[in-house]
């Protein structure tokens, strides 16, 4: 973990190395809730992971939390109302793309499975706008053909709707 301290006046910005995670995932996702950073899933290079680690900057320490119900990497995540929404990805062991949505509650250290997206995909981007989760683009097949699909999840109704598509298909679109 590296933390950026922005520069101010004549002081230059700097990167500070912090405590390492217990795992070293690629294709993980995460979000900040209650002053802690939560990193979920990813791959160890050969298999998808369902690990969850929380970093506390006050103690410079990582804590292992309740695992995700589904091992996955190349996932998207966003925070809404103090909950971490994790969606899509790949499960390497099953050799399949995922459309599942799982929600982590740090207050109870527990997961809830919610309604899946219509389109399984990986390397999508998730963003919270207001009280809704937007999942944008991503890849829908092996060799990474990208999609222009945008789906919107409403936690109040546990329902997905299709939104206006992007102008161009994109895998790993940035927010």
Secondary structure, DSSP 8 states (H G I E B T S, - for coil): -EEEE--BTTB--EEEE----SS--BS-EEEEETTEEEEE--B-SSSB---EEEEETTTTEEEE----SS--BS-EEEEETTEEEEE--EETTTTEE---EEEEETTTTEEEEE---SS--BS-EEEEETTEEEEE--B-STT--BB--EEEEETTTTEEEE----SS-BSS---
